[in-house]
Amino acid sequence: MVTTRSKTRRASTPLSSPPVRPTLGPSDSPEMEHADDLPSERADDAAANAQVDLQDELSDDNAFDSDDDSDGIHEDHCSRHTSDLAAKCIGKTYAGKKCRYRGRIVKEGFFPHEHGITSIPCHIMCLPTELRLMIFRYVLPDVIPAASYFDKGHMAIMMVNRQFYMEASAIVYGELKFEAVVQPTYIALFGRQWHRESVDRTYVELDKQLCQAGARRIRHLEVTIQFGDKHKKINGIGVASVSHEDYEVYQVRDTVRKLVQLMAPEPSSSESMALRQLDVKPEPGPRQRWESDEVIAAIFFVLEPLLALASIDDVTLQAPPRPFHYSWKYLATAAAVGGLQTNKEFLQLRKQWVESMQSSSSGTGVKQHPKVTKAGVGTPYGTIEKFARLIYSEDAAQAQGKAKSKHGWTSSSFQGIERVLHLARVAHENGDLATIFKIHHTIMARWKQAHDQQRRSLATVSAAVSDMFYGDFQNAAGHKSEDLFAFYETSPPSSSNEDTSFKDTWPELSIRDSKIKVLDVDATVKREGARVILRKNGKKEVLLKTPAVARMLRLRKRQIMLDS
């Protein structure tokens, strides 16, 4: 016969916990038990009560005292442990404090079942790995959006412990679909955004803002590339033979290249590409007022850097959707974009592009101008990018009030740095090393002009300060400080030559014109993907097929038809 407890519990009140369920003896009726209680649980409860009676009789300080511990405002025990026993409670009291209850005999299946254990186990760890993976698949979403405002709560399961991370990450990167959005000025992935160099924000390196290790493990990626909308006026763009159209398509092409660099494995690594399924959704906007051939040229021009990810099993290139437009001015372009689903030229180029992406021979790198590899133009172009980021970062710190001094580089000596970046991108794509080094020399010349102007300005002010205050300062300080007013003499700016250091068009950098014109009827034209090859008199010229080049090809075709 199981003995009863030596201490009786008072009737529960709204502020006290419910009483412990009475222990059944051999002669008690089974109808007194709850309908969902099992015989094994009844036996465990009886054993637990017997052990508790023994603890009470031995006057254990850690034992449960119903008279002392079940009432009040639950400062010491949570609601469960005023009625149940546990080895060590990890719950919180109603007052927000940690439950201080300790017991030795507990229910099996919820708390530790071995004598002497003082921590609550995680029973999901005892499940077979296959069952845990099924649970993870149920908890995790099907798609990881690119937007930063999606609910990340379901991803917290990867932060439980190392084993959960290893098992759940295999599902996340191996089975889930990741969405990425590429615009001319930013990349959105993993619910985060990486922004290009700008005065509006401090620049952060791509691999620090977006997890490169995680990007290289993605197997299913959906990329949306949005371009073709003019957002704001840019210094040095739209004048002097550099259009907003060319600036934007070259910028978004370079941003796509940044995404490729994020996902591609290291060139020296022996690891293969993890990406096995790629869905590409180009979304050109209507504000450039392109015709169908110009839209097609723009799409495959910005998609070409993705060829570095070739040798992918499943590749899909969707036809662009009809863009939404606010004005009748963009109706023709919207209709041209929406009609690409049945355009023969688009369908043929899409088939060729998909085959190139699936071919293993295209995975060695982005198809560029033949001179790119020989000239080694990548590093000099990267130097110009780093310099532009430095200029932007200095002005961004001033705009945010974080800088101790103000220079205003993008509004003074280096205003129109966007134009310089564009010319560097064009030279980088064409393998024009001479233009890259010319940009280097021009930047150095502008820096020297800015430095000389700053010294001349300081020298002029120092002369006035010396005449007004130097005598008083020397008497007060008791020593000479001629160095405060000494400046190296700089030659005054030449009156014959115009000072161009403050012009955002950078007239020092002339636009390289092609030797063979597209509109030249005597030249032969051959199209190869996103490139146009011109030949005349044994000379060869390779042009990237931008919307502007596509427009000239259309005019050339019309001119030939009129001449015939």
C-alpha positions in Angstrom: 0.0 0.0 0.0 1.5 3.3 -1.0 1.7 5.8 1.8 0.2 9.2 1.6 2.1 12.5 1.9 2.7 13.8 5.4 1.7 17.3 4.5 -1.6 18.2 3.1 -2.2 20.7 0.3 -4.6 23.5 0.8 -7.4 24.1 -1.7 -6.1 26.0 -4.7 -7.2 29.5 -5.2 -6.9 31.8 -8.3 -3.4 32.8 -7.1 -2.3 29.3 -6.1 -1.5 26.3 -8.3 -3.8 23.3 -8.7 -3.4 20.5 -6.2 -1.5 17.3 -6.9 -3.6 14.5 -8.3 -4.3 12.0 -5.5 -2.5 8.7 -5.5 -4.6 5.6 -6.3 -4.5 2.6 -4.1 -5.2 -1.0 -5.2 -8.8 -0.7 -4.1 -9.5 2.7 -5.7 -11.8 2.8 -8.7 -10.2 3.3 -12.1 -12.9 5.8 -13.0 -11.2 8.4 -10.8 -8.3 8.5 -13.3 -8.3 10.8 -16.3 -9.3 9.1 -19.5 -6.0 9.8 -21.2 -3.8 8.4 -18.4 -2.0 5.2 -19.1 -1.2 2.4 -16.6 2.6 3.1 -16.9 2.0 6.7 -15.9 -0.1 5.7 -12.9 2.7 3.5 -11.7 5.3 6.2 -12.2 3.1 8.7 -10.3 2.8 6.3 -7.4 6.5 5.8 -7.3 7.1 9.5 -7.5 4.7 10.2 -4.6 6.3 7.5 -2.5 9.7 9.1 -3.0 8.4 12.5 -2.2 7.0 11.2 1.1 10.4 9.8 1.9 12.0 13.2 1.2 9.5 14.9 3.4 10.2 12.6 6.3 13.9 13.2 6.0 13.3 17.0 6.0 15.2 17.6 2.8 15.7 21.3 2.3 15.2 21.0 -1.4 12.0 19.0 -1.1 8.6 20.4 -2.2 6.6 22.0 0.6 3.0 22.6 -0.5 2.2 24.8 2.5 5.1 27.1 1.9 5.7 27.0 -1.8 2.3 26.8 -3.6 0.7 30.0 -2.5 1.6 33.7 -2.9 2.6 35.3 -6.2 4.8 32.5 -7.3 8.1 34.2 -6.7 10.0 30.9 -6.4 8.2 28.4 -8.6 6.4 28.4 -11.9 2.9 27.1 -12.4 4.1 23.6 -13.4 6.4 22.9 -10.5 3.9 23.8 -7.9 2.2 20.5 -8.8 4.9 18.4 -10.6 8.4 17.5 -9.7 11.5 17.9 -11.9 15.3 17.6 -11.6 15.9 21.3 -12.5 13.3 23.7 -13.8 14.3 26.1 -16.6 11.0 27.9 -16.6 10.2 31.4 -15.6 7.9 32.5 -12.7 5.0 34.9 -13.0 7.3 37.5 -11.7 9.8 36.9 -14.5 12.4 35.2 -12.4 14.1 31.9 -12.9 12.3 29.0 -11.2 14.4 27.8 -8.3 12.7 24.5 -7.8 14.8 21.3 -7.7 13.5 17.8 -7.4 14.9 14.3 -7.9 12.0 12.1 -9.2 10.2 13.2 -12.3 7.9 12.0 -15.0 9.4 10.0 -17.7 9.2 11.4 -21.3 9.1 15.0 -20.3 11.9 15.5 -17.8 15.0 13.5 -17.1 14.3 9.9 -16.2 17.6 9.0 -14.6 18.4 9.7 -11.0 20.8 12.6 -10.4 20.4 14.4 -13.8 20.0 18.2 -13.3 19.2 19.3 -16.9 16.2 18.9 -19.2 17.1 17.0 -22.4 16.0 17.8 -25.9 14.2 14.6 -27.0 14.2 15.6 -30.7 17.9 14.8 -30.6 17.0 11.2 -29.9 14.9 10.9 -33.0 16.4 9.3 -36.1 18.0 11.8 -38.5 15.3 11.0 -41.2 12.5 12.1 -38.8 14.4 15.3 -37.9 14.8 16.2 -41.6 11.1 15.6 -42.1 10.4 18.1 -39.2 12.8 20.6 -40.7 11.2 20.4 -44.1 7.8 21.1 -42.5 9.2 24.1 -40.5 11.3 25.7 -43.2 9.7 27.7 -46.1 9.8 26.6 -49.7 11.3 29.9 -50.9 13.9 32.2 -49.4 12.8 35.7 -50.6 15.3 38.4 -51.6 13.3 41.0 -49.8 14.5 42.2 -46.4 11.0 42.3 -44.8 10.1 38.6 -45.0 9.6 36.6 -41.8 12.9 35.1 -40.7 11.5 33.3 -37.6 11.4 29.9 -39.3 15.1 30.2 -40.0 15.9 30.4 -36.3 16.0 26.6 -36.1 19.5 26.7 -37.6 20.7 28.6 -34.5 19.7 25.9 -32.0 23.0 24.0 -32.0 25.7 22.8 -34.4 23.9 19.6 -35.3 20.7 21.4 -36.1 22.7 23.8 -38.3 24.4 21.0 -40.2 21.2 19.1 -40.8 19.0 22.0 -41.6 21.5 23.8 -43.8 21.7 20.7 -46.0 17.9 21.2 -46.7 18.1 25.0 -46.9 20.9 25.2 -49.5 20.2 21.9 -51.2 16.4 21.9 -51.6 15.0 25.4 -51.1 14.8 28.0 -53.8 16.6 31.3 -53.3 15.4 34.5 -54.9 17.8 37.3 -55.9 17.0 40.7 -57.3 19.6 42.7 -59.3 19.1 46.4 -60.1 21.7 48.8 -61.4 22.7 50.0 -58.0 22.1 47.0 -55.6 21.8 43.2 -55.2 19.2 41.7 -52.9 19.8 38.2 -51.5 19.3 36.3 -48.2 16.9 39.1 -47.1 19.7 41.6 -47.3 20.8 44.2 -49.8 24.3 45.2 -51.0 24.5 48.7 -52.5 27.0 50.0 -54.9 29.2 53.0 -54.2 27.1 56.1 -53.5 27.1 59.3 -51.6 23.8 58.3 -49.9 25.3 55.5 -47.8 28.6 54.1 -46.6 30.0 51.4 -48.9 30.3 47.9 -47.5 32.2 45.1 -49.3 30.1 42.6 -51.1 31.3 39.5 -49.3 30.8 41.2 -45.9 27.2 42.3 -46.7 26.1 39.1 -48.3 27.3 35.7 -47.1 29.6 34.4 -49.8 30.0 31.0 -48.2 26.2 30.5 -48.3 25.9 31.9 -51.8 28.3 29.3 -53.1 26.2 26.5 -51.6 22.9 27.5 -53.3 21.6 24.9 -55.7 18.4 26.5 -56.9 18.4 30.3 -57.7 15.9 32.6 -59.2 17.4 35.9 -60.4 15.2 38.9 -61.4 17.1 41.6 -63.3 15.4 45.0 -63.3 16.7 47.8 -65.5 15.5 50.4 -68.1 14.2 53.0 -65.7 15.9 56.4 -65.4 15.7 57.4 -61.7 17.6 60.7 -61.3 20.0 63.0 -63.0 23.7 61.9 -62.7 26.6 64.3 -63.0 28.6 63.9 -66.2 26.0 61.5 -67.7 23.7 62.6 -70.5 26.2 65.0 -72.0 29.3 64.7 -74.1 28.5 61.4 -75.9 27.6 59.5 -72.7 23.9 58.7 -72.6 21.8 57.6 -69.6 20.9 54.5 -71.6 24.6 53.3 -72.0 25.4 54.2 -68.4 22.6 52.1 -67.0 23.0 49.0 -69.1 26.8 49.0 -68.4 26.1 49.5 -64.7 23.6 46.7 -64.4 25.9 44.4 -66.4 28.7 45.1 -63.9 26.3 44.5 -61.0 25.3 41.1 -62.5 29.1 40.4 -62.7 29.3 41.1 -59.0 26.6 38.5 -58.3 28.6 36.0 -60.4 31.7 36.7 -58.4 29.8 36.2 -55.2 28.5 32.7 -56.2 31.4 31.4 -58.3 34.0 29.3 -56.5 37.6 30.5 -56.2 39.6 30.1 -59.4 42.3 28.2 -57.4 39.8 25.9 -55.7 39.0 22.4 -57.0 35.4 22.6 -55.9 32.7 22.4 -58.5 29.8 24.8 -58.9 27.0 23.9 -56.5 24.3 25.7 -58.6 22.2 23.2 -60.4 19.0 25.1 -61.3 18.9 28.7 -62.5 15.8 30.7 -63.4 16.4 34.1 -64.9 13.7 36.7 -65.2 14.7 39.9 -67.0 12.4 42.9 -66.4 13.2 45.9 -68.6 11.4 49.1 -67.8 9.6 51.3 -70.3 11.2 54.7 -69.6 14.0 54.3 -72.1 11.5 54.0 -74.9 13.2 51.1 -76.6 11.9 49.2 -79.6 11.9 45.4 -79.7 15.4 45.0 -81.2 16.8 47.4 -78.6 15.1 45.6 -75.7 16.5 42.2 -77.0 20.0 43.7 -77.2 19.7 45.1 -73.7 18.5 41.8 -72.2 21.3 39.7 -73.6 23.9 42.4 -73.0 23.2 42.3 -69.2 22.9 38.5 -69.1 26.2 37.8 -70.7 28.2 37.8 -67.4 26.1 34.8 -66.2 28.0 32.6 -68.7 30.7 32.3 -66.0 28.2 30.1 -64.1 27.9 27.7 -67.1 27.6 23.9 -66.9 24.2 24.1 -65.0 21.8 21.2 -65.5 18.5 23.1 -65.5 18.5 26.7 -67.0 15.3 28.7 -67.7 15.2 32.2 -69.3 11.7 33.6 -69.0 10.3 36.1 -71.4 10.0 39.5 -69.8 6.5 40.5 -68.5 4.8 43.6 -69.9 5.9 46.5 -67.7 3.5 48.8 -66.0 3.6 52.3 -67.3 2.0 55.5 -66.0 1.9 57.6 -69.2 1.0 57.1 -72.8 4.6 58.0 -73.8 5.7 54.5 -72.7 2.9 52.6 -74.3 5.0 51.5 -77.4 7.9 50.3 -75.3 5.5 48.4 -72.9 3.9 46.7 -75.9 7.3 45.8 -77.4 8.5 44.2 -74.1 5.3 42.3 -73.7 5.5 41.0 -77.3 8.8 39.3 -76.9 7.1 36.0 -76.0 6.4 35.5 -79.7 9.4 37.4 -81.1 11.5 35.0 -83.3 14.8 36.8 -82.7 14.3 36.6 -78.9 13.3 33.0 -79.0 16.4 32.1 -81.1 18.8 34.0 -78.9 17.2 32.5 -75.8 17.8 29.0 -77.1 21.4 29.8 -77.8 21.9 31.4 -74.4 20.4 28.4 -72.6 22.5 26.0 -74.5 25.6 28.0 -73.6 24.7 28.0 -70.0 24.2 24.2 -70.0 27.5 23.6 -71.9 30.5 22.8 -69.8 32.8 24.5 -72.2 31.4 28.0 -71.4 32.1 27.7 -67.7 35.6 28.9 -67.9 34.6 32.6 -67.6 32.7 35.4 -69.0 33.1 35.8 -72.7 34.9 39.1 -73.1 36.9 40.9 -75.7 40.0 38.9 -76.8 42.3 41.6 -75.5 41.0 41.3 -71.9 43.0 38.3 -71.0 46.2 39.4 -72.7 46.1 43.0 -71.4 45.3 42.0 -67.8 42.9 45.0 -67.5 41.0 43.6 -64.5 43.4 44.9 -61.8 43.7 48.5 -63.2 39.9 48.7 -63.5 39.6 47.5 -59.9 41.9 50.3 -58.8 39.6 52.9 -60.3 36.6 51.3 -58.6 38.4 51.4 -55.2 39.3 55.0 -55.7 35.7 55.9 -56.6 34.5 54.1 -53.5 36.9 56.0 -51.3 35.6 59.3 -52.7 32.0 58.3 -52.2 32.7 57.0 -48.6 34.3 60.4 -47.7 31.4 62.4 -48.9 28.9 59.9 -47.4 30.5 60.3 -44.0 30.2 64.1 -44.4 26.5 63.8 -45.4 25.9 61.6 -42.3 27.8 64.0 -40.0 30.5 61.4 -39.2 33.5 63.1 -40.8 35.7 65.5 -38.9 36.5 67.5 -42.0 34.6 68.4 -45.1 36.0 68.2 -48.6 33.0 67.6 -50.9 35.1 65.6 -53.4 32.1 64.6 -55.6 31.0 68.3 -55.8 34.4 69.8 -56.5 37.6 68.3 -57.9 36.0 64.8 -58.6 32.5 65.7 -59.5 31.3 63.6 -62.3 33.2 60.5 -61.0 30.3 58.5 -62.3 31.4 59.3 -65.8 34.9 58.1 -65.1 33.5 54.9 -63.8 31.4 54.4 -66.9 34.4 55.0 -69.2 36.4 52.5 -67.1 33.7 49.9 -67.4 33.5 50.3 -71.2 37.3 50.0 -71.5 37.2 47.0 -69.2 34.7 45.2 -71.4 36.6 46.0 -74.5 40.0 45.2 -73.1 41.2 48.8 -73.8 44.2 49.0 -71.4 45.4 52.3 -72.9 42.1 54.0 -71.9 42.4 52.5 -68.4 45.9 53.9 -67.8 44.8 57.3 -69.3 42.1 57.4 -66.7 44.7 56.7 -64.0 46.9 59.6 -65.2 43.8 61.9 -65.4 42.9 61.2 -61.8 46.4 61.9 -60.7 46.4 65.2 -62.6 43.1 66.2 -61.0 44.5 65.4 -57.6 47.5 67.6 -58.2 45.3 70.4 -59.3 43.1 70.1 -56.2 46.2 70.0 -54.0 47.7 73.1 -55.6 44.4 75.0 -55.3 44.1 74.0 -51.6 47.7 75.3 -50.9 47.1 78.5 -52.8 43.9 79.1 -50.8 45.7 78.4 -47.5 48.6 80.7 -48.4 46.3 83.6 -49.2 44.5 83.2 -45.8 47.7 82.7 -43.9 49.1 86.0 -45.2 46.1 87.8 -43.8 46.3 85.9 -40.5 50.0 86.6 -40.1 49.5 90.4 -40.7 46.6 90.6 -38.2 47.4 88.3 -35.4 51.0 86.9 -35.6 52.5 89.7 -33.4 50.1 89.1 -30.6 50.5 85.3 -30.9 54.3 85.5 -30.8 54.3 87.7 -27.7 51.8 85.5 -25.9 53.5 82.2 -26.8 57.0 83.4 -26.3 58.4 81.6 -29.3 58.5 81.9 -33.1 56.0 79.9 -35.2 56.9 80.8 -38.7 56.1 77.2 -39.9 52.4 77.9 -39.3 52.5 80.4 -42.2 55.1 78.8 -44.5 53.7 77.2 -47.7 55.6 76.0 -50.7 55.1 78.2 -53.6 52.9 76.9 -56.3 52.7 78.1 -59.8 49.5 80.0 -60.5 47.1 78.5 -63.0 47.9 79.3 -66.6 45.6 81.9 -68.1 46.0 80.5 -71.5 44.7 77.0 -70.7 41.2 76.6 -69.4 40.9 75.1 -65.9 38.9 71.9 -66.3 39.4 70.4 -62.9 35.8 71.3 -61.8 34.0 70.1 -64.9 31.9 67.0 -64.4 32.3 66.1 -68.1 36.0 65.4 -67.7 37.1 66.8 -71.0 40.5 65.4 -70.4 39.1 62.0 -71.2 38.1 61.7 -74.8 35.6 59.0 -75.9 37.3 56.4 -78.0 35.5 56.2 -81.3 35.4 53.0 -83.3 37.5 53.0 -86.5 34.8 51.2 -88.5 31.4 52.7 -88.4 28.3 50.6 -88.2 26.5 52.8 -90.8 29.4 52.3 -93.3 27.8 50.4 -96.1 31.1 49.1 -97.3 31.8 47.3 -94.0 30.6 43.7 -93.3 28.6 43.0 -90.2 28.5 39.7 -88.3 26.5 39.2 -85.1 27.8 36.8 -82.4 25.6 36.8 -79.4 26.0 40.1 -77.5 28.7 41.3 -79.9 28.9 42.7 -83.4 32.0 42.2 -85.5 32.8 44.8 -88.2 35.3 44.2 -91.0 36.6 46.6 -93.6 39.8 46.6 -95.7 41.3 43.8 -93.6 40.6 45.6 -90.3 38.4 44.2 -87.6 36.3 46.0 -84.9 34.4 44.2 -82.2 31.5 46.1 -80.6 29.3 45.2 -77.7 25.7 45.0 -78.9 24.1 47.6 -76.7 20.7 49.2 -77.4 22.5 52.1 -79.2 24.4 49.6 -81.5 21.1 47.8 -82.2 19.6 51.1 -83.1 22.4 51.8 -85.6 22.1 48.3 -87.1 18.4 49.0 -87.7 19.2 52.3 -89.4 21.9 50.5 -91.5 19.4 47.9 -92.6 17.0 50.6 -93.6 19.6 52.5 -95.4 20.7 49.5 -97.4 17.0 48.8 -98.4 16.6 52.4 -99.6 19.8 52.3 -101.6 18.8 49.0 -103.3 
